[in-house]
Amino acid sequence: MVNSHLAEAKGLIAGCVNQPAAAVADDAAIGTLEGWDSIAHISIVLAIEARVGRNLTSDEIIAVTGVASVADILKQADGP
């Protein structure tokens, strides 16, 4: 399940930064992935919110810094 959340996070981010999913490394983050700028960051947050069906909290938005943090939010939304 963790790997599916990681793959989903990479795909979500890839779509927002106009890169193929294969170009998004497992450790990709703000500042390391081409195209992840402030506008893409907003798109990523909105895409996460659409996927989980709710608005993210301020703390969650601040925590969206890389693939791992996005995968964590997706995993939490899906529950145990």
N, C-alpha and C positions, 0 to 999 in steps of 0.2 A: 504494500500500500504506500509506503514512504516513497518508493521509486516512482509510483504513478503520480504522486503529488509533485515530486521534483520535475518530472517530465511535463506535467501540466503547467507548472510555474514557468518553465523554460519556454514553452509554447506561447503562453500568455504574454510574457515579456517580449519574445521575438516579434509577435504581431504588433506590439506597441512601438518597437524601435525599428521596424521595417528590416529585420534581419531574418534569415532562415533559422529555424530552431537549432539546427546543427551548429550554428555560429555562437550560440549562447552556452558558455561553459557552466558547469555545475556551480562554480564559485564566482560567476559573473555578478557584478554589482555596479552601483553608481560610480562613475569615474573609471571603470574598467571595460565597459561595453560601449562600443561605438553607437551613437544614437540615443543613449540614455541621458537625455537632458531634462530640463525642468518641465517642458511640454510633454515629453514621453512619460515622465514620472506621474503627471496628472492622469494620463491615459492608462497607465498601469494601475493606479489606485482605482479609477473608475471601472476598469475591467475586473479587478478583484471584487469590487462591490457588486457588480452585476453577477459574477459567478457565485458569490456567497449569499446573495439575496438580502443584503443589508448594508447600511453605511458603516464604514470603518470608524473606529474611535480615533481620536487625535493621537493617542499613543501608538496605535497600530499603523497609522499613516507615517508617523515618524520612523517606525521600525522597518518600513519597506525600504530596504537598502540593497537587497540582492536576491538572488534566486532562492537561497535558503529561507529567508524571511517570508517570501511570498509562499513558498511551499508550506511553511509552518502555519500560515493563516488559512490556507486551503485545507490542511489536515485538521486544524481545530474546527473549521466550519463543518467538516464531514463527521466529526465526532468519533467515538471509539469504534 
